[in-house]
Amino acid sequence: MQKIKNIILIGGGVILVVLGIAGYMIYGEVSTSTRFRTARNKAKDDLKNIYAKSNPFPSKANLDIEKENAENIKTNWASILETVQRVSFPTNETSFNSRCEQLINDLRAADPWHQGERVVTADFGFGFDKYKDGTQPTEKDRARLIEQTYIIEALVLEVYASGVRRLNKVEREVFEGVDSRSSAPVRLPAGVVDVTAANSPVSVSREIVKFDVEADEASLIELLNRLAAMDLFTVVTRVEVTKAKPDHKLPPPAPAVVEGAIKKPPLSRQTRIVSGYNIEAPSKVILDVDVYRFN
């Protein structure tokens, strides 16, 4: 009988210990849950206070303004596309050789001459020297070659109008024999967005034209300004200026010496050239011009 009592007492003690441990664990979990619940409610209240003080969500009036702005952006974008696509070349040209001959003859005839000398030589080919003898291009190259003739014509006329002394060389992008225009990726200058993606509504192509000219400072600046103002979308990617020889300096006239007079500062280079103290020597200028076409 005593054994049974001892067993019951021991069993009861064990149960009490287990219940105590379980109760402690439950109390701990309840306390942790209460602590997290309190922190969550406080964060929720803080967030409500922030929203109540300054609503981060736009009002209906602002939403309407943004919708109007989006429509304006679409309208302006359409206007930009219309502008860049406005420069179009004749599409009914079928004979490259006749077009090339016409280009060379017209540009030679348009030579403005400079100080009694031709700006281009009498046999200048404007980048199409290989076709001057009547060589026929392949069918797949003809359309792009014709387009190149119109691009080079427009650029050369600007070179003429800028007043350069000599046009030594015109180099176009020679693509004949390449499978397609897309064989090489288009090199876009800084700031020009890539619109060649497959989902873009606009396709862009680029022609590279290089010029070797002899120009003075004023005509070079005029040429750069004219290229920037063209209807064609042109980007000058390189300007390399090499001075063949220093400016020829003539001795300035001796100023009259006035005793006690304040000494004047030296004249600027431009003033000396304009007044005749210096005679500016021309520079050899290499220009790389990228012409972008949007379709």
Backbone hydrogen bonds, N-H to C=O, Kabsch-Sander energy under -0.5 kcal/mol:
donor,donor_aa,acceptor,acceptor_aa,energy
5,K,1,M,-2.0
6,N,2,Q,-2.4
7,I,3,K,-2.7
8,I,4,I,-2.4
9,L,5,K,-2.9
10,I,6,N,-2.9
11,G,7,I,-2.9
12,G,8,I,-2.9
13,G,9,L,-2.6
14,V,10,I,-2.7
15,I,11,G,-2.5
16,L,12,G,-2.5
17,V,13,G,-2.4
18,V,14,V,-2.8
19,L,15,I,-3.0
20,G,16,L,-2.4
21,I,17,V,-2.8
22,A,18,V,-2.9
23,G,19,L,-2.7
24,Y,20,G,-2.4
25,M,21,I,-2.5
26,I,22,A,-2.7
27,Y,23,G,-2.6
28,G,24,Y,-2.5
29,E,25,M,-2.5
30,V,26,I,-2.8
31,S,27,Y,-2.5
32,T,28,G,-2.6
33,S,29,E,-2.9
34,T,30,V,-2.5
35,R,31,S,-2.5
36,F,32,T,-2.6
37,R,33,S,-2.5
38,T,34,T,-2.5
39,A,35,R,-2.3
40,R,36,F,-2.8
41,N,37,R,-2.6
42,K,38,T,-2.3
43,A,39,A,-2.5
44,K,40,R,-2.6
45,D,41,N,-2.6
46,D,42,K,-2.7
47,L,43,A,-2.5
48,K,44,K,-2.3
49,N,45,D,-2.3
50,I,46,D,-2.2
51,Y,47,L,-2.6
52,A,48,K,-2.4
53,K,49,N,-2.2
54,S,50,I,-2.6
63,L,59,S,-2.3
64,D,60,K,-2.4
65,I,61,A,-1.9
66,E,62,N,-2.6
67,K,63,L,-2.2
68,E,64,D,-2.0
69,N,65,I,-2.4
70,A,66,E,-2.5
71,E,67,K,-1.9
72,N,68,E,-2.2
73,I,69,N,-2.5
74,K,70,A,-2.1
75,T,71,E,-2.3
76,N,72,N,-2.8
77,W,73,I,-2.7
78,A,74,K,-2.3
79,S,75,T,-2.0
80,I,76,N,-2.5
81,L,77,W,-2.6
82,E,78,A,-2.2
83,T,79,S,-2.1
84,V,80,I,-2.7
85,Q,81,L,-1.6
86,R,83,T,-1.0
88,S,86,R,-0.9
96,F,94,T,-0.7
99,R,95,S,-1.6
100,C,96,F,-3.3
101,E,97,N,-2.4
102,Q,98,S,-2.3
103,L,99,R,-2.5
104,I,100,C,-2.4
105,N,101,E,-2.4
106,D,102,Q,-2.8
107,L,103,L,-2.7
108,R,104,I,-2.1
109,A,105,N,-2.3
110,A,106,D,-1.8
111,D,108,R,-1.0
114,H,117,E,-3.6
117,E,114,H,-1.5
124,F,121,T,-1.6
128,F,125,G,-1.9
131,Y,128,F,-1.6
132,K,129,D,-1.4
134,G,131,Y,-1.6
141,D,138,T,-0.7
142,R,138,T,-1.1
142,R,139,E,-0.5
143,A,139,E,-0.6
145,L,141,D,-2.1
146,I,142,R,-2.4
147,E,143,A,-2.0
148,Q,144,R,-2.3
149,T,145,L,-1.8
150,Y,146,I,-1.5
151,I,147,E,-2.1
152,I,148,Q,-2.9
153,E,149,T,-2.2
154,A,150,Y,-2.1
155,L,151,I,-2.2
156,V,152,I,-2.9
157,L,153,E,-2.1
158,E,154,A,-1.2
159,V,155,L,-2.0
160,Y,156,V,-2.9
161,A,157,L,-2.3
162,S,158,E,-1.4
163,G,159,V,-0.6
163,G,160,Y,-1.4
164,V,159,V,-1.0
165,R,214,E,-2.2
166,R,214,E,-1.7
167,L,119,V,-3.2
168,N,166,R,-0.6
168,N,212,D,-2.3
169,K,212,D,-1.5
171,E,210,K,-2.9
172,R,170,V,-0.5
174,V,172,R,-0.8
175,F,173,E,-0.8
178,V,175,F,-2.7
183,S,180,S,-1.5
184,A,181,R,-0.8
188,L,186,V,-0.9
192,V,189,P,-1.9
193,V,191,G,-0.6
195,V,193,V,-0.8
200,S,197,A,-1.7
205,S,293,R,-2.4
207,E,291,V,-2.6
209,V,207,E,-0.5
209,V,289,V,-2.8
210,K,171,E,-3.1
211,F,287,L,-2.7
212,D,169,K,-2.3
213,V,211,F,-0.5
213,V,285,V,-2.6
214,E,166,R,-2.5
215,A,213,V,-0.5
215,A,283,S,-2.3
220,L,216,D,-2.1
221,I,217,E,-2.2
222,E,218,A,-2.3
223,L,219,S,-2.3
224,L,220,L,-2.4
225,N,221,I,-2.3
226,R,222,E,-2.3
227,L,223,L,-2.5
228,A,224,L,-1.9
229,A,225,N,-1.4
230,M,227,L,-0.8
233,F,292,Y,-0.7
234,T,232,L,-1.3
235,V,290,D,-2.5
237,T,235,V,-0.8
237,T,288,D,-2.1
238,R,288,D,-1.2
240,E,286,I,-2.5
241,V,239,V,-0.6
242,T,240,E,-0.5
242,T,284,K,-2.9
244,A,242,T,-0.7
244,A,282,P,-0.8
248,H,279,I,-2.2
249,K,247,D,-0.6
250,L,248,H,-0.5
250,L,277,Y,-3.0
258,V,256,A,-0.6
259,E,257,V,-0.5
261,A,258,V,-2.0
272,R,268,S,-2.4
273,I,269,R,-2.3
274,V,270,Q,-2.7
275,S,271,T,-2.7
276,G,272,R,-0.7
276,G,273,I,-0.6
277,Y,272,R,-2.1
278,N,272,R,-1.5
279,I,248,H,-2.9
280,E,278,N,-0.6
283,S,215,A,-3.0
284,K,242,T,-3.2
285,V,213,V,-3.1
285,V,283,S,-0.6
286,I,240,E,-2.6
287,L,211,F,-2.6
287,L,285,V,-0.5
288,D,238,R,-2.0
289,V,209,V,-3.1
289,V,287,L,-0.5
290,D,235,V,-3.1
291,V,207,E,-3.2
291,V,289,V,-0.5
292,Y,233,F,-2.8
292,Y,290,D,-0.6
293,R,205,S,-3.1
295,N,203,S,-2.7
